[in-house]
Amino acid sequence: MTAPTLHTDRLTLRHHRLDDFEPYAAIRASSDSQFMGGPYDRDRAWGAFCSDIAQWELLGFGAWAVDLSATDELVAQVGLNRPPSFPEREIGWVTYPTHRGHGYATEAARAVRTYAFDVIGWDTLVSYIDEGNAASIAVAEKLGAVRDPDASKPDPEDIVYRHRRPA
């Protein structure tokens, strides 16, 4: 199974291609990845990249590459995740450095969350966010997620934001 293509007003969410690995590896090697268990060396970044893609075949959900529809430029990644260490299904995002501040993560995550609720049929998702990651906290709050202090988490330092299916 591959990621279905999703569209928003500005973005195209698509299945990953091999040429998406270089920007992915670069962000995972940078200090930006401190909130995602990094920095990663190239081999570890490859394993994470492959995991994000393989979840489609193994679990029926995974990560999308996010392109600007007007230019096909890769700007972000948004995914539905459930590696063995995660107590619940998570929605996560990363915006590549030169594309921050335009609302791409919020727009793409909203589309992915709608897909999870309306197509897959889930009622809830979480976002595991490092308490120092103000940008991701802001995205979660823009999406209407609320802190869930009682939720289990993979890292005791994480904050958990709960996304619920709209009534």
Steps between C-alpha positions, in 0.01 A plus 500: 500500500619851426392832646194639326548843351325775695454863397446822694473853366880532473643154554524154349559215745649199323685175547873544558756460223868418532601860428314606818768328706768770466295782659368251758854390591615861519233602749552183704876577517443860608430648841136531386465129572571545872123479555480172305772299672782637286729600357515185288789364300424411137436130570255574782326761283465239225340258744253764620419602142439139400285444808284800414439354155474131600221571747270539198552138401513362853236708680293667229618850593828691508666822387431737215748727324352849477558706186391848403243429230606800291868400479525134611762614754532274806418704812406257777407152615187407692425149613288261695738293712485200728844350553518237774610757761190719451206419728254657252475605139666836451479780250834674460650764274824664401542805277828540316695806621461730200123451500408575859258772599251449216255267675588198286525257794159607634336479157649160420435358848137611480462306173669191646291515817183526290618196303558306824155586635288490184670235287668267750231554763711580805351699786819634656866569432779641709804713430806427715686829526817594683417768756762730345353483150290817502435486124345152514300590808362797306402273208323255733309786663405654162358161410285509813685221681505520879761387749431158645708465817363150566605350166780245484805618311815350349726757666433627852607850389232520228182699519201321349244691297172321428315541169138383512262438215268797469148435630 
